[in-house]
């Protein structure tokens, strides 16, 4: 039977590379996006070299309706890769409650609701997968990114708990926790700040989205058949 993976946020840096890696490995894809339609069109063109099905789905995961629209367009499903997310930088004292609510919705409630609504499809398979893209800050916390750190930490706890709940049902649930990755999130920083950041990382450079995508693909393979409830750090020994 064909394998189908849902990638949320497939027009973003990590989501796009995950789609490319999985397509090369023969996965059929549901590629979710919200605003970046041009990015999804370009992604589909790039993936046209592979003999796979690609189903684009537009949905706003900030709303209950958007989550329902996404779920209602999913048929057979073997894996969920939750790569959606947004960053927030600033002191907690200056953070508006609305920002907290929005961060909670996209990072915590949306993946919980999608998992809840799609688990009946996943459990129809002998083995299926969920991978959540968390962050190094969910593991260690970061000043001026308190809300973001809290939400990413919640994702890690979600993965730990749900993996235990679903282990006997054949659903393997893990997270990846990237450090600094070359995506749009780094646009907040100046060239000098990025140079300083590279100096802080023992490996001496920033990760590419493809390196994160490769780890996600590994967790969606038979090679990771005894791995569940784990958070895989991808940070160049930045924090260990």
N, C-alpha and C positions, 0 to 999 in steps of 0.2 A: 504494500500500500504506500502511496505517496506520503511524504512527510511535509507537514505545514507548520511554519513558525510565524507567530505574530511579533512584529517589531514595532513598539510604540516609539514615537519620535524618530521615525526613520529618515527624516530630512535633516536631522542634526548630525554633528560630526561623528559621534560614536555609533549612532543608529545607522547611518549611511554605510560606514565601514563594516558593521555587523551584517548588514544585508548583502554586501559584496562577498564577504567571506562565506556566509551560509549558502549563497547562490552557487558559489564555486564548488561547494560540497554537496550540491544536489537538493537542497531544501527548497520547497515551494514557499512563497512568502506573502503574507499580508503586511503591507507597508503602510503604517498609520502616519498621518501628518495632520496639522491643523491649518496654519497659515501659509506655509512654504510650498505652494503647489508647484512652482517652477523647479524647486529642488527635487521633488518627487518625480516630476516628468523627466528630468535629467537622469535621476537614478534609474528609472525604468529603462531608459535608452541604454545606459551602461550595462544593465543586466540582461539586455536582449540577446547577448551572445550565448546565454545559457538556456538549455531546454527545460525551463521551469515555468510554473504559473506564478504570476505576480499580480496581486490584487490590492490596488490602492484604496485606502479608506480615510476619508476626511472626518475628523471628529474633535470636538473641544472637550478635553478631559477635565476641564475646570467645572463642568456642569454635569448634572445627573442625566440630562438628555443626551449629551455627547457620549457618555459612557455607554448608554443603552444603544445608541446608533452604532458604536463600534462593535459591541457584543452581537448585535443583530445581523452584522455582516460577516460573522465568523461561522464557518461550517465545520469541516474536519479540522482538528487542531492537535498538534503534538508538543508545541513549545510556546512559551511567552518570554520575550526579551523586553523588559521594561527599561527603556533608555530615556524616556521623557524626563525633563527636569529644567529648572531654571535656578540661577544663582542669585544671591542677595548679599551685598556688602554694606556694612554700616554698624554702628553701635546699637546694642539692644535698646538703650534709652531713646534712640531716635527712630526706632522701627515702628511703623503704624500697625495697628491690629489687623487691618485689611491685608497687609503684606503677609502677616503670620498666617492668616486664614488661607490665602492663595498658595503659600508654600506648603501648608499642610495638605491642601486638596491635591496638588499635583504630585507631591512626593510620597504621601502616606495614604490618603483615602482612595485616590484613584487606583493605585496598584492593589490595595486590599479589595476594592469593589470588583475590579477586573478579575482578580483571582477567584473571588467568591462566585462570580457569575459564569466563569469559564472552566472552573474545576470539573463540572459534570462532563464536559467534552474531553478534558485531559484524562480523566479516569476511565474513559472507554478504551484507552490504550494500555498495553502491558507496561510500558515505560513512557513517561512524559516529563517535561521540564519547565521550570520557571527560573529565570535569571534576572535579578534586579541589579541595575547599575547604581550603587551607592557611592561613597566617597571616602577618602582618607580622613576627612573631617568628621565623618560619622563614627570613626574609630577613636580619634584623638581629640576632637574639638578644635575650634579655631577662634581666636579673638576677632571681633568685627565680622564674624560669620556665625554668630550664635544660633540664629534661627535655622539657617541652612544646616549647621552641624547637628542640631536637634532632630531635624527631619531625616537626615541621612542615618543618624543613629537609630531612629525608629524603624527605618527600612531594614537594618541589620537585625534588630530584635524580631521584626515580622518574619524574616526569613528563618531565623532560628526556631521560632515557635511553630510556624506552619509546616516546616520540614518534618517535625516530630509528629504533627497531626496527620500528615499525608504519607508518611513513609511506607506504611503497609498497603497503600493504594497505588504504589509505583510512581508517584510524582516526586521527582528529585528537585529540590528547591535550594538555590544558592544565590550568593551575591558576589559582585566584584567591587572592589574599592580602589578606584584609580587615584593617583596623586595628581600632579600637574599634567594635563593632556593638551595637546595642540588643537584646541577647538575654540569656538567663538567666546567661550567663557573667559578666555585669557585676554580678550579685547579690553577688559577693564584696566589692564596694567600697562604701564609705559614700557618702552624698550629697555630702559635702565632697570626697572623692577623685574622684568623677565630675566635679564642677565643675572641679577642678584639671586633670583629664584633658582636658576640653573646651578649657580655656585653652591647653593644650600643642599642640592640633591647629590648624594654620593656618586651616582652613576654619571653625573655631569651633564644631563640633558633632560628635556621634557619628553614625555611619552607621545607616541603617535596614536591616533584613534585606532589604527589597524592592530596595534599591539593589544589594546583592550579587547577589540573584536575577536582576536585569536583566542584569548582566554575564554570569552563567552562561547565560542564555537567548541572549544574543548569540553566545557561543562555540558554541552548539548550532544555529547558523543558517548559511545560505548566505553571509551577510555576512562570516563569519569563515572562509571556505573555504581561505585561505592562512595561517592561524594555527595553528601546532602547536608543542609544546615550550616554550610561553611561560607566564610567571606574571604575571598582571595584578594590579597593586597597586590596592587600593581603600581608601585611607587618608586622604583629605583633605589630602595633602601633609605628613602627620605625619612620615614619614621618606621621603626621596627620594634 
